[in-house]
Amino acid sequence: MMRAVALVVVLLFLGGCAVDPAEETPFRPPAQPLSDGGGPPLSDAGPVPCGGTCAAGYRCDVTLQRCVDFDECDAGRVGCGPAGLCVNTAGSWRCECDLDAFPDRRGACVRPSWHRLPDGPSPRRFPAMALDRARGKLVLYGGESWGTGGLSTLTDTWEWDGVRWQSFDAGGPGARAAAVMAWDEARSQLVLFGGAGVVGDPGPVDETWTWDGASWTQLSDAGPGKRMLHSMSFDPRRRQVLLFGGDPALPAADTWGWDGTRWSKLAVAPGTILKWQTQMLTDRRNGDVLLYTGAPIGGDGGVGTTLQPSVDDLWRLEGAAWKPVPNSRPGPSTVGVSCAAWSDDGFFALLDTLNHSPQTWVWDGTWHGLELVGPPQRMEAGAATAPDGGIVVCGGSRPFVSPSEPGGALGDCWWFGL
């Protein structure tokens, strides 16, 4: 079975992660489709009389003395790959990918896969991760670890350049777990906010820090208030880093904007979102800000709190309100929380880990469930866009296993993409 594909992806992992964070549309061919004609286009509407010059995608039929469609597929001039089918159209062509394949940046249909990365950061849960797009480095900060002395909060900074990990003794925010980082496109800097401090401290912090590749700088200690497990991403329309929700006690449903100097609360209606560990990301094709909302809350937030199956789990910021994004086919029925990251190859993917063996889900306007060999079950991992445009997932803890038990804390990192 084939499908026309769109160019988008995000990666979600079931189990609280710190992140960077419709109908199908046909694949758009290049602006200038392949053609054996030359000169300026005469028409995009179909065959026209020719004098040796035809519009792109057409050729001159000497016998008919007319411009006729040029079949790029039959001529073998289009590479859709083994997982795709070239379909000729009037004056152009498109690739239709198998349901488990997606177009890479050349337009060929490729099946995504997981690959384990070389060892780097030590085992941890709740690290903050984001891609520094100016320098092409994935940055990881802090998290919680387990040792002979019990649970500890980490202070280390790591970078992944696509080949190797490098650690930095750069000081900065100090002990921090469940903080969130995002790339500020307008000011070309990484912004980190919130998180929990040293184990045993009263709770979350409300500090804002930036990272320039060599050192951390604190910019503010006010704004959204103390919180952790919130979500952040850049809004190209407002030209601000947005922040949603978090966990000061019970999950919040407020939206804030960072303009490089100060935080301001935005007049944005939350819809019906009141869920644990929401994950925000930006669709870099069209500037939409999306929110994957994890699991709803049952109970009173105390001992009786439960996590319920997720419904309307994907939202879009439309003007002054978060509104649910319709799905054209059933997606994952998540119980727990998720972590999301954007892939420049264009998927939105989810690794369902709590109910059964891991299953990767991809969202490109609709859901696609993929059976892939990849990371073992985990929750509380970190995820971010990779330097090459794929996705990297690091650390976490095994579901239903104490982090202090052998193998309970995870230190492996995985790459996902085309």
Helices and strands as residue ranges (DSSP letters): E 2-4, E 9-14, E 18-19, E 58-61, E 66-69, E 84-89, E 92-98, E 102-103, E 109-110, E 113-116, E 128-132, E 137-141, E 144-147, E 150-153, E 157-160, E 165-168, E 180-184, E 189-193, E 208-211, E 216-220, E 231-235, E 240-244, E 255-258, E 263-265, E 275-276, E 279-282, E 289-292, E 295-298, E 306-307, E 314-318, E 321-324, E 338-342, E 347-352, E 359-363, E 367-370, E 382-385, E 391-397, E 409-417
